Amino acid sequence: MDVYHLVFLLTNVFDSFVIMKFMQIFFPPETVNSKTSAVVYTIRYFVVCFFGIFVPYPAVSLIVSLASLLLITLSYNAKMSRKIIAAISAYITMFTSELIVAAVIGISDFSPLVKTESGNSFCMILSELIALVMITIFRNFKHTGNDMPVSWTFFFAALPVSVITVCLEIQIFMQKDISDITYALSMICVLMLNFIIFYMYDSISKSFKEKMQSELAKRETAYYHHQAELICRNSEDLKHFRHDMKNRLIALQQLMIQQKNEEAMQYLSNVTEKLTTIKLFSETGNLAADSILNYKLTHAAEADIQIKAEILLPKDISIEQDDMFIIFGNLLDNAIESCEKVMDNKFIHLTTRYEQGTIFILLKNSCNGKINKNGEQFISDKPNPQMHGIGLQSIRTAVSKYNGEMKIQYNNTVFETSILLFV
């Protein structure tokens, strides 16, 4: 093996590192499957090395490179449109770094169908370094990693533009005696394309995040308002009950003196029922937890869903209010939605416990066994699925902030979600 091929093998190890850094721009750490990632990166390395050494045609390298990037995205839990955008963006970035090196050393009369017997080792290394610098710059776009559903409109706009640009650049470098101005203009166009795609994607992600935060703020207000209403209604009912207590006891005493036992029992039952008409499912003293849990569980109870709740949380707990709303709100929204599809035996059983800095959440609810999934992602069948379908992924993101774990199990009748948080 000559020096060039040895450098080629070593450079591809660094290339895998560069690509991994690029994918981190699009995919948060909690979306990656570590075992699958190790396998696909290894497969990509050997495939690219094999074709680079034994089938060294530029056209083949282009196809293999793009296909292998798509393979890498399979190790991330995201929608296919997002994966394709990430793979294409990664390829355009790597392609641009190679074009910059080609322009610097003055490559022309290039043919993608002509076999390349050998190359410049220094150029390979320089190309990878330029790609790493570009990726470092792209990482300054703060919103590309947001859990945002990629619009197919954006996808079908970015894809043909990228493909056409690559084809045009190849066509330019196939010409003889390319002028410096042509080199410069072509480089500027490709670089601008990269930055425009990232800027557009970052702007759309930022807009989506702001929309989600606005929606969450509205829900928080509704939860707090509902909690305040429940407290006020309970307080007023208790005042009225205490005020009428003497008269009620006198009436009950008279019934017992007259030995009207059945009527006395019925009267006592009516009085007890008034005490339990309004129920607070959560009374931990933590306003955020009590607000969201009472709001959602009361709504579920009004929908004739059997509720069983055992909620044991401290008043002061180290969880941000937004994360509390995201976790409990989305869990119970999904549970209520699932129960609405069941004809009978509708139930929600919620257990929440705190012990030595650990919070355990277990939610079981009835389901009809018809679970919509896209890969590992659960999909809602409500209107506007882009907003509703990200519920569980939002929970996973919040859980990851506390180094927690989330597990989902289900069968034909029961859907179970368990969460462990370290606070």
C-alpha positions as CSV (number, residue, x, y, z in Angstrom):
1,M,0.0,0.0,0.0
2,D,1.5,3.4,-1.0
3,V,1.5,6.6,1.0
4,Y,-1.5,8.0,-0.8
5,H,-3.8,5.1,0.1
6,L,-2.6,5.1,3.7
7,V,-3.4,8.8,4.0
8,F,-6.7,8.1,2.4
9,L,-7.6,5.5,5.0
10,L,-6.5,7.7,7.9
11,T,-8.3,10.8,6.4
12,N,-11.5,8.8,6.2
13,V,-11.3,8.2,10.0
14,F,-11.1,12.0,10.5
15,D,-13.9,12.4,7.9
16,S,-16.2,10.2,10.1
17,F,-15.5,12.6,13.0
18,V,-16.3,15.6,10.9
19,I,-19.6,14.1,9.7
20,M,-20.5,13.2,13.3
21,K,-19.9,16.9,14.3
22,F,-22.1,18.0,11.4
23,M,-25.0,15.7,12.4
24,Q,-24.9,17.1,15.9
25,I,-26.1,20.4,14.3
26,F,-29.3,18.8,13.2
27,F,-29.9,16.1,15.8
28,P,-29.9,16.6,19.6
29,P,-27.9,14.0,21.6
30,E,-31.1,12.3,22.9
31,T,-32.2,11.4,19.3
32,V,-29.2,9.2,18.6
33,N,-29.1,5.5,19.1
34,S,-25.5,4.9,20.2
35,K,-25.2,1.2,19.1
36,T,-26.8,1.8,15.7
37,S,-24.6,4.9,15.2
38,A,-21.4,2.9,15.8
39,V,-22.5,0.3,13.3
40,V,-23.5,2.7,10.5
41,Y,-20.4,4.9,10.9
42,T,-18.3,1.7,10.7
43,I,-20.1,0.5,7.6
44,R,-19.8,3.9,6.0
45,Y,-16.0,3.9,6.6
46,F,-15.4,0.6,5.0
47,V,-17.7,1.2,2.1
48,V,-16.2,4.6,1.3
49,C,-12.7,3.2,1.6
50,F,-13.5,0.2,-0.6
51,F,-14.9,2.3,-3.5
52,G,-12.2,5.0,-3.0
53,I,-9.4,2.4,-3.5
54,F,-10.8,-0.2,-5.9
55,V,-13.4,1.9,-7.8
56,P,-11.9,5.4,-7.8
57,Y,-14.3,7.1,-10.2
58,P,-15.5,10.6,-9.1
59,A,-19.1,9.8,-10.2
60,V,-19.2,6.6,-8.1
61,S,-17.6,8.5,-5.1
62,L,-20.4,11.1,-5.3
63,I,-23.2,8.5,-5.2
64,V,-21.5,6.4,-2.5
65,S,-20.8,9.5,-0.4
66,L,-24.4,10.7,-0.5
67,A,-25.9,7.2,0.0
68,S,-23.6,6.6,3.0
69,L,-24.6,10.0,4.6
70,L,-28.3,8.9,4.3
71,L,-27.3,5.6,5.9
72,I,-25.8,7.5,8.9
73,T,-29.0,9.5,9.5
74,L,-30.8,6.2,10.1
75,S,-29.1,6.1,13.6
76,Y,-31.1,9.2,14.6
77,N,-34.7,9.3,15.7
78,A,-36.3,11.9,13.4
79,K,-38.6,12.3,10.4
80,M,-37.3,11.2,7.0
81,S,-37.5,14.7,5.6
82,R,-35.2,16.0,8.3
83,K,-32.8,13.1,7.7
84,I,-32.6,13.9,4.0
85,I,-32.1,17.6,4.6
86,A,-29.2,16.7,7.0
87,A,-27.6,14.3,4.5
88,I,-27.8,16.7,1.6
89,S,-26.5,19.6,3.7
90,A,-23.6,17.4,4.9
91,Y,-22.8,16.4,1.3
92,I,-22.9,20.0,0.1
93,T,-20.6,21.1,2.9
94,M,-18.0,18.3,2.1
95,F,-18.4,19.0,-1.6
96,T,-17.8,22.7,-1.1
97,S,-14.6,22.1,0.9
98,E,-13.3,19.9,-2.0
99,L,-14.2,22.6,-4.5
100,I,-12.3,25.2,-2.5
101,V,-9.2,23.0,-2.5
102,A,-9.6,22.3,-6.3
103,A,-9.8,26.0,-7.0
104,V,-6.7,26.7,-5.0
105,I,-4.6,24.2,-6.8
106,G,-6.2,25.0,-10.1
107,I,-7.9,21.7,-11.2
108,S,-9.6,21.9,-14.6
109,D,-10.5,19.6,-17.4
110,F,-12.1,17.3,-14.8
111,S,-14.2,14.3,-15.8
112,P,-16.4,12.5,-13.3
113,L,-16.3,9.3,-15.4
114,V,-12.5,9.0,-15.7
115,K,-10.8,6.8,-13.2
116,T,-8.6,8.6,-10.6
117,E,-5.5,6.5,-10.0
118,S,-3.9,8.7,-7.4
119,G,-4.3,12.1,-5.7
120,N,-2.7,14.7,-3.5
121,S,-2.5,13.6,0.1
122,F,-2.2,17.2,1.3
123,C,-5.4,18.2,-0.6
124,M,-7.4,15.5,1.2
125,I,-6.3,16.6,4.6
126,L,-6.8,20.3,3.7
127,S,-10.3,19.5,2.4
128,E,-11.3,17.9,5.7
129,L,-9.9,20.8,7.7
130,I,-11.9,23.3,5.6
131,A,-15.1,21.2,6.1
132,L,-14.5,21.2,9.9
133,V,-14.1,25.0,9.9
134,M,-17.4,25.4,7.9
135,I,-19.1,23.1,10.4
136,T,-17.8,25.1,13.3
137,I,-19.3,28.2,11.7
138,F,-22.6,26.5,11.0
139,R,-22.8,25.5,14.7
140,N,-23.4,29.1,15.5
141,F,-26.9,28.7,14.1
142,K,-28.6,28.0,17.4
143,H,-32.0,26.7,16.3
144,T,-31.2,24.0,13.7
145,G,-31.2,21.3,16.4
146,N,-34.8,22.2,17.6
147,D,-37.3,19.4,17.5
148,M,-39.1,20.9,14.5
149,P,-41.1,19.0,11.9
150,V,-39.5,19.8,8.6
151,S,-41.9,21.3,6.1
152,W,-42.1,19.3,2.8
153,T,-42.3,22.7,1.0
154,F,-38.9,23.6,2.4
155,F,-37.6,20.1,1.5
156,F,-38.7,20.2,-2.1
157,A,-37.3,23.7,-2.5
158,A,-33.9,23.0,-1.0
159,L,-33.4,19.6,-2.7
160,P,-33.5,20.7,-6.4
161,V,-31.5,23.8,-5.8
162,S,-28.7,21.8,-4.1
163,V,-28.7,19.2,-6.9
164,I,-28.6,21.8,-9.7
165,T,-25.7,23.6,-7.9
166,V,-23.6,20.5,-7.6
167,C,-24.2,19.7,-11.3
168,L,-23.3,23.2,-12.4
169,E,-20.1,23.1,-10.3
170,I,-19.0,19.8,-11.9
171,Q,-19.8,21.2,-15.3
172,I,-17.5,24.3,-14.6
173,F,-14.6,22.1,-13.5
174,M,-14.9,20.0,-16.6
175,Q,-13.9,23.0,-18.7
176,K,-10.4,23.7,-19.8
177,D,-8.5,26.9,-18.8
178,I,-11.0,28.1,-16.2
179,S,-10.4,31.8,-15.4
180,D,-9.8,33.0,-11.8
181,I,-13.1,35.0,-11.9
182,T,-15.0,31.8,-12.8
183,Y,-13.4,30.0,-9.9
184,A,-14.2,32.8,-7.5
185,L,-17.8,33.2,-8.6
186,S,-18.5,29.5,-8.5
187,M,-17.0,29.3,-4.9
188,I,-19.1,32.3,-3.8
189,C,-22.3,30.7,-5.2
190,V,-21.7,27.4,-3.4
191,L,-20.8,29.1,-0.1
192,M,-23.8,31.3,-0.4
193,L,-26.0,28.3,-1.0
194,N,-24.7,26.6,2.1
195,F,-25.3,29.6,4.3
196,I,-28.7,30.4,2.8
197,I,-30.0,26.9,3.4
198,F,-28.7,27.0,7.0
199,Y,-30.1,30.4,7.6
200,M,-33.6,29.5,6.2
201,Y,-33.7,26.3,8.3
202,D,-32.5,28.1,11.4
203,S,-35.1,30.9,10.9
204,I,-37.9,28.4,10.4
205,S,-36.8,26.4,13.5
206,K,-36.7,29.7,15.6
207,S,-40.2,30.6,14.4
208,F,-41.5,27.2,15.3
209,K,-39.8,27.3,18.8
210,E,-41.3,30.7,19.5
211,K,-44.7,29.4,18.4
212,M,-44.4,26.5,20.8
213,Q,-43.3,28.7,23.6
214,S,-46.3,31.0,23.0
215,E,-48.6,28.0,23.0
216,L,-47.1,26.7,26.2
217,A,-47.5,30.1,27.9
218,K,-51.2,30.2,27.0
219,R,-51.6,26.7,28.4
220,E,-49.8,27.7,31.6
221,T,-52.2,30.6,32.1
222,A,-55.1,28.3,31.6
223,Y,-53.8,25.7,34.1
224,Y,-53.1,28.3,36.8
225,H,-56.5,29.9,36.2
226,H,-58.3,26.5,36.5
227,Q,-56.3,25.7,39.6
228,A,-57.3,29.0,41.2
229,E,-61.0,28.3,40.3
230,L,-60.9,24.9,41.9
231,I,-59.4,26.3,45.1
232,C,-62.0,29.1,45.2
233,R,-64.9,26.8,44.5
234,N,-63.7,24.4,47.2
235,S,-63.2,27.3,49.7
236,E,-66.7,28.7,49.0
237,D,-68.4,25.3,49.2
238,L,-66.6,24.6,52.5
239,K,-67.8,28.0,53.9
240,H,-71.4,27.3,52.9
241,F,-71.2,23.8,54.3
242,R,-69.9,25.0,57.7
243,H,-72.5,27.7,57.8
244,D,-75.3,25.2,57.4
245,M,-73.7,22.5,59.5
246,K,-75.8,23.2,62.6
247,N,-79.1,23.1,60.6
248,R,-78.0,19.9,58.9
249,L,-77.2,18.2,62.2
250,I,-80.6,19.2,63.7
251,A,-82.4,17.8,60.7
252,L,-80.4,14.6,60.9
253,Q,-81.1,14.4,64.7
254,Q,-84.9,14.7,64.1
255,L,-84.9,11.9,61.6
256,M,-83.1,9.6,64.0
257,I,-85.4,10.5,66.9
258,Q,-88.4,9.7,64.7
259,Q,-86.5,6.4,63.8
260,K,-86.6,7.2,60.2
261,N,-83.4,5.4,59.6
262,E,-83.6,5.0,55.8
263,E,-84.3,8.7,55.4
264,A,-81.5,9.6,57.8
265,M,-79.1,7.5,55.8
266,Q,-80.2,9.0,52.5
267,Y,-79.9,12.5,54.0
268,L,-76.4,11.7,55.3
269,S,-75.4,10.3,51.8
270,N,-76.5,13.5,50.1
271,V,-74.5,15.6,52.6
272,T,-71.4,13.4,52.0
273,E,-71.8,13.7,48.2
274,K,-71.8,17.5,48.4
275,L,-68.4,17.3,50.2
276,T,-66.9,15.2,47.3
277,T,-68.5,17.0,44.4
278,I,-65.3,18.9,43.6
279,K,-62.2,16.8,43.8
280,L,-58.6,17.9,43.8
281,F,-56.5,15.0,42.4
282,S,-53.2,16.7,43.3
283,E,-52.6,18.6,46.6
284,T,-48.8,18.6,46.8
285,G,-48.5,22.3,47.4
286,N,-46.4,22.7,44.3
287,L,-48.5,25.1,42.3
288,A,-47.1,24.0,38.9
289,A,-47.7,20.3,39.5
290,D,-51.1,20.8,41.1
291,S,-52.2,23.2,38.3
292,I,-51.4,20.9,35.4
293,L,-52.5,17.7,37.1
294,N,-55.8,19.0,38.4
295,Y,-56.6,20.6,35.1
296,K,-55.9,17.6,33.0
297,L,-57.4,15.0,35.3
298,T,-60.5,17.0,35.9
299,H,-61.0,17.2,32.2
300,A,-60.5,13.5,31.9
301,A,-63.0,12.8,34.7
302,E,-65.6,15.0,33.0
303,A,-65.1,12.8,29.9
304,D,-66.2,9.7,32.0
305,I,-62.7,8.4,32.3
306,Q,-62.0,6.5,35.5
307,I,-59.2,8.3,37.3
308,K,-56.8,6.7,39.9
309,A,-54.1,9.1,41.0
310,E,-51.4,8.7,43.6
311,I,-49.3,11.8,43.5
312,L,-46.6,12.2,46.2
313,L,-44.3,15.2,45.3
314,P,-42.6,17.7,47.6
315,K,-43.8,21.3,47.6
316,D,-40.3,22.5,46.5
317,I,-38.8,20.5,43.7
318,S,-35.9,21.3,41.3
319,I,-37.8,21.0,38.0
320,E,-38.5,24.0,35.8
321,Q,-42.2,24.9,35.5
322,D,-42.1,24.6,31.7
323,D,-40.6,21.1,31.9
324,M,-43.4,20.2,34.4
325,F,-46.0,21.3,32.0
326,I,-44.4,19.6,29.1
327,I,-44.0,16.2,30.8
328,F,-47.4,16.0,32.6
329,G,-49.3,18.0,30.0
330,N,-48.3,15.9,27.0
331,L,-48.5,12.6,29.0
332,L,-52.1,13.3,30.0
333,D,-53.1,14.8,26.6
334,N,-51.9,11.6,25.0
335,A,-53.7,9.4,27.6
336,I,-57.0,11.3,27.2
337,E,-56.7,11.1,23.4
338,S,-56.1,7.3,23.7
339,C,-59.1,6.8,26.1
340,E,-61.4,8.7,23.7
341,K,-60.9,6.0,21.1
342,V,-62.0,3.2,23.5
343,M,-65.7,2.3,23.8
344,D,-65.6,1.1,27.4
345,N,-63.3,0.6,30.4
346,K,-61.7,4.0,30.0
347,F,-59.1,4.6,32.7
348,I,-56.1,6.7,33.6
349,H,-53.9,5.5,36.4
350,L,-51.2,7.9,37.4
351,T,-48.5,7.3,40.1
352,T,-45.9,9.9,40.9
353,R,-43.3,9.4,43.7
354,Y,-40.3,11.3,45.0
355,E,-37.4,9.6,46.8
356,Q,-33.9,10.8,47.5
357,G,-33.6,13.1,44.6
358,T,-35.4,10.8,42.2
359,I,-38.9,11.3,40.7
360,F,-40.7,8.2,39.3
361,I,-43.7,8.7,37.1
362,L,-45.9,5.8,35.9
363,L,-48.9,6.4,33.7
364,K,-51.2,3.7,32.5
365,N,-54.2,4.3,30.3
366,S,-56.6,2.3,28.2
367,C,-56.0,2.1,24.4
368,N,-57.5,0.3,21.4
369,G,-54.2,-1.3,20.3
370,K,-54.0,0.8,17.2
371,I,-50.8,2.7,17.6
372,N,-49.6,5.0,14.8
373,K,-45.8,5.0,14.4
374,N,-43.2,6.4,12.0
375,G,-40.1,4.3,12.8
376,E,-39.6,4.9,16.5
377,Q,-41.8,8.1,16.6
378,F,-45.4,7.9,17.7
379,I,-47.8,9.9,15.5
380,S,-51.1,11.5,16.6
381,D,-54.1,11.3,14.3
382,K,-55.5,14.6,15.5
383,P,-55.8,17.5,13.1
384,N,-52.6,19.4,12.7
385,P,-50.4,16.4,13.4
386,Q,-47.2,18.5,13.2
387,M,-48.2,20.2,16.5
388,H,-49.6,17.1,18.2
389,G,-47.2,14.5,16.9
390,I,-44.2,15.9,18.7
391,G,-45.7,15.3,22.2
392,L,-43.6,12.3,23.2
393,Q,-40.5,13.7,21.6
394,S,-41.0,16.9,23.7
395,I,-41.2,14.8,26.8
396,R,-38.0,12.9,25.9
397,T,-36.2,16.3,25.4
398,A,-37.4,17.5,28.8
399,V,-36.5,14.2,30.5
400,S,-33.0,14.3,29.0
401,K,-32.4,17.6,30.8
402,Y,-32.5,15.8,34.1
403,N,-30.4,12.8,32.9
404,G,-33.6,10.8,33.1
405,E,-35.0,7.8,31.3
406,M,-38.3,7.2,29.5
407,K,-39.8,3.8,28.7
408,I,-42.9,3.0,26.7
409,Q,-44.8,-0.3,26.6
410,Y,-48.2,-1.2,25.2
411,N,-50.5,-4.0,24.2
412,N,-54.0,-4.2,22.7
413,T,-55.6,-2.7,25.8
414,V,-53.1,-0.8,27.9
415,F,-50.5,1.9,27.1
416,E,-47.9,2.4,29.8
417,T,-45.3,5.2,30.1
418,S,-42.7,5.2,32.8
419,I,-40.3,8.1,33.5
420,L,-37.3,8.5,35.9
421,L,-35.9,11.9,36.7
422,F,-32.9,12.9,38.7
423,V,-33.4,16.2,40.4
